[in-house]
Amino acid sequence: MSDADEVVLDLDPFEFEFACPRCSFYNPLTFRDARLGTPLICRGCKNTLMPDDAWGELDDARRRIADSIRELQESLKGAH
């Protein structure tokens, strides 16, 4: 695959929900805020939550999604 075919993925605006460790209330968080560790206030208990991606799970997820899209593109090219 050439550089021109590289999958460019901007997941930053995508939002997901996670449970507060204190009260289990589900709170929305964008990929960008999770990646940057932006603090947020739980909508349930008002606890300050600090996202932490110390294990690099966000980069792993981004890479797996990009790989899946690349595989789909390649399989569609082969279907023609």
Summary of the structure (lengths in Angstrom):
residues: 80
radius of gyration: 16.8
end to end distance: 17.3
largest distance: 54.1
contacts: 169
relative contact order: 0.18
helix: 39%
strand: 18%
